[in-house]
Amino acid sequence: MSATAPTPRPDGPRRPLPPVEQVRPGLWSVPVPLPAIPRYVLVYVFETDAGPYLVDTGWDTDEAFDALTAGLAGIGTSVDDVRGVLVTHAHFDHYGLAGRIRERSGAWVSLHPLDAAALDHYERAPHERRVVVLQAAGAPDDVVEAAARDIVRAAVRMPRPDVLMEDGDKPHVPGWDLTAVWTPGHSPGHLCFWEDRERLLLTGDHVLPATVVVMGEVGDAGPDPLADYLDALDRLARYQPDEVLPAHEHRFHGLHHRLDALRGHHTDRLTAVRAALRELGPATAWDVAAAVTPRRPPARLRGFALHAALVDMLAYLAALEARGLVAGERRPGRGSRWRAVD
């Protein structure tokens, strides 16, 4: 789910991964472990006469590659046989193994053009991006300084795609009827995939059964990633899938019920942010986050959890500003101050 790094696992034994499952004849889900929470990403394997095609890949670790290799072997195929890799978005837990798979098999790798263009951004050290977000949110100086000291200088190299997959494109997966559906918000070029013959919707991170995903970073994911995300929820409402296949957690039924729940969550949070600004007066995103989520204020968070909370808050403030409901006063290097607008 993360463009930077997942949340570290708590200490203690790791729960076993769910099993490899047959979703439909010729379609499998293979859980691939991640180095932190969430515990795994679900790689979907489409069998064809030409060889398997994958949707997403997992993090680029030996453990993940071994699990994917074992999962493919369990259904009678191998990494060497893969013909194509359709990636929902360019975050490490979905795109990371694409390069290894391509080197072993010669498979093509696809990505939406906007996420392909964002690869340079994702290759920056995670802590470096966190410093930028902390500063934009008006975090205290000691928090920013601690994050700056923690910067990992080594850049991560991510492979470039062979195929740029646009909205409405139909990837060549013999025997299947897949269509790419552009659903920005979590990332600028996030894609879902509709399979018309089996009436299945592969939703990547855009719609998960239990979790509300983090928005993309304002600026890098566009001026209003939350509006993009909500618009994309409406675009998915045109589909009537028999089953929804997300990239994390588990498959589920009832797409439209989940879409309503996600819309309601974001509407409630926008209302709470504006109400907090009425109480606080001009305030930073850091201050608003503390008021809106008093049980999990940013001062108690660390690492990716802190990054995600502030990215989301900045997305809510940008959405309210676009609607004319709040106004921001930009203060270079110190974080904007926001106020409610009547």
Disulfide bonds with the S-S distance in Angstrom:
none
